Amino acid sequence: MPILNAIVHRIEKAGDAPARLLPASEPLPASDALEAMLESLTRAYHAKSKAWGHFQDVEFDTQGDTEAGDAGAGGGSALAAEITDYLAEKRDFVALTRGLAERLAKLLDAHLSVSGDLMVLDTRFGDARFLTLALLHHREGFAIDDNLRPVPARQLNLTQMSLAARLDIGQWQSGDSKQYLSWTRERGGKALAEGFAALLGAVEGVDAPGETRTLLKAFSDYVEKEDLAEEASREKTETLVDYASEQASRGEPITLEELSGMLDEQQPRAFYEHIRNADYGLSPEIPPDRKTLNRFRRFTGRAGGVSISFDSHLLGSSVEYDEAGDRLIIKQVPKQLKDQLKSGN
């Protein structure tokens, strides 16, 4: 992943004292260590719970100007305007990132009492270009020196990366997407999360957990409608979860048409048409929510001529398990099964 520009600004914060910015004067030189760190940072970011959306009231213009006029003054994103100037070579990388670091220092003053290093990277991967920013924290650890003795070692703690964002510059410029910007959603810190979104000038364009749940509901309905055999149902479930999890690990959205083709190679548009015909309201591309995916699996069992298979999220709603009575209670009998039961009487 070629790095076009990279820089680190340090923000020192101790107790109630105002945050102190120690800005860098120039971008980082290219190095193998920087490339390796980018890979680790990218993996850590993809594993985070995130919000997806777009810049507020600022649209990219091919002439290098923003259409929101005075961005920031009227509720738009000042950062979007600054990045636009950077891409048009009207603002250098150091100035762009220093302004961001100054605003981030104020956010820390209001909500956190921790120091951190703000890393900003402009990278290209194939035809795609990304701007990534992350506030990194340190932890005390140990290493083994040349004399084979343990020594204290200060290390970056990427798992504690609570404030980070990633902009897909190509999607932003095309104007076809409302989810070209993602940012971490800090658990247990609503004010901090809202402050960070305001700093970015970001607006949520899609509810990733909600969209993922709707996709899984659509899949459950599809499996029921097709009356798939237990083995086929299990295989398709594994295909969906594997594909969606892989997209999540790469930081890329689930594409409904691509998923549909993977679920049924003989009828590659069957699942896609099911979604469209039933009007689930899903976007063509969905940012996957890893936690929602991890909770999704199918319960299956066969005994005495009875075969049962259902999605785990139905347990407690459409399906109840009475452990004391050793009973499984199905509240909403599938129409096809209901018709068979009626005709068999």
FENNOR-V435611 format. One line per field, one symbol per residue. psi: psi as a letter, one per 20 degrees, with the letter a starting at -180 (. if undefined). A space follows every 50 residues. Layout:
BEGIN
psi: ???
END
This chain:
BEGIN
psi: npohqqqpppoppociqqqppnqqirrqqqqhggghhgggggghghiqpq qpbrqpjoqppiijqqijdnpghkiaohgghhhghghjkiprhggghghg hghhhhghhhiqlqrrpopppoqpociqpqopqpoqrrqpaqrpaijkqp qqppqpnhijnhoqqppohghghhjiqjlipqqqoppjmgggghhghhgh kqppiqngggggghghghgghggggilqqgggggghghggggghhghghi kqrpoggggghhhnhhmijghghggghimikqqhppoqogggghiprppq qppkjppppqqhiipiehpqonggilqooohnpqgghghhhgii.
END
